[in-house]
C-alpha cells in the first residue's frame, strides 16, 4: 500500500525501479538498507548457487529444470573413476584407435591422445577435465567399466554414473553418455550439478585437477620412449579471471549452449554453483562471476 506519495513522484520512482532492476526493501525510496544485495540478472537459462560449507541455497533460476549439460557431464565421469576401489592413479591405459575415431566422428573436444601411447589414469583425468577430452573420457569409461567388449564396458560405466547420481539425490538427472555427447537422454539441472560438484570436490585429486590452469603430460610411446604432449589448457577461464576460483568444469554444445559449474573460496568461505544454457563462452563466465560475487556478499 502506497501512502503519502504524489502520483507523479511514485511513477518516476517506479520507472527507476523497473529500469535498474533494483529491489526496494521496506523503508524510504532510494538507498536500500545497509547489507542488502541486489539479486543479479544472468543470461543463462538456468542457475543455482550455494554456500558449500552450509549447503544453504543462495540463488536459483529454473534450478530444477532439466537441460542438456554438455561436458559438465565429465564431472560425474571423474567422480566415478575416483570412487573405484583400490584405484591406482599411476596405472597405464593404452590408447585405442576407437577413442580417436570417436572424437573425429563426433567433431568432439579432445586431448589429442596418440593411438598406442600408454597414459596414466591421473593423466587421463587431466585430459578429461582441462581440455575436456572426449577421447580421455572414452579411455576412462573403457578402463573402469565391466564387460568383455568396449561397448559393454562403456554401458557398464554409464550405469555407474547413474547409480552415483541416485546415491547423491540427483533426482532430475540422467546420463546416457560418458562425456556429454548424449543420445537424447543426457540431462541434469543447475541444482543437481552443483550437488555433484560439491561432492566431487571432497576428493583431493579432483580438487587438484580442476584448479590446474595448464598441464603437460608425458606419455609412453609404443617403442617405450617418452612423448611430451602439447600442454592442455583449462577451458575454465575463471581460474585466471576470478580471484579465489578453484574449479570446476565447462560444457557446451548445440543443445546445451554454454554451461559452467564453478567454485571459488575467499576468506575460508566456498561458493559453488552452476549456469546452464548461457549465450556464449564469455557470457557464461560473466554469469558465473556475477553469481559468485553475489554469493560472497550474502
Protein Blocks (a to p, Z undefined) as FASTA:
>chain_A
ZZhiafklmmmmmmmmmmnopacdeddehjddehiacddddfbfbdcdddfklopafbdc
hklbccdekjmlmmmmmmmmmmpghiafkbccdddfklmmmmmmnopacehiaehiacdf
klmmmmmmmnopaklmmmmmmmmmgcjbfklmmmmmmmmmmmmmmmnopakbccfbfnop
aghiaccdfklmmmmmmmmmmpmklmmmmmpfbdcdddddfkopacdddddddfblklmm
pghiabjbdcddfklmpaddddddeehiacddddehiabfklmmmmmmmmmmmmmmZZ
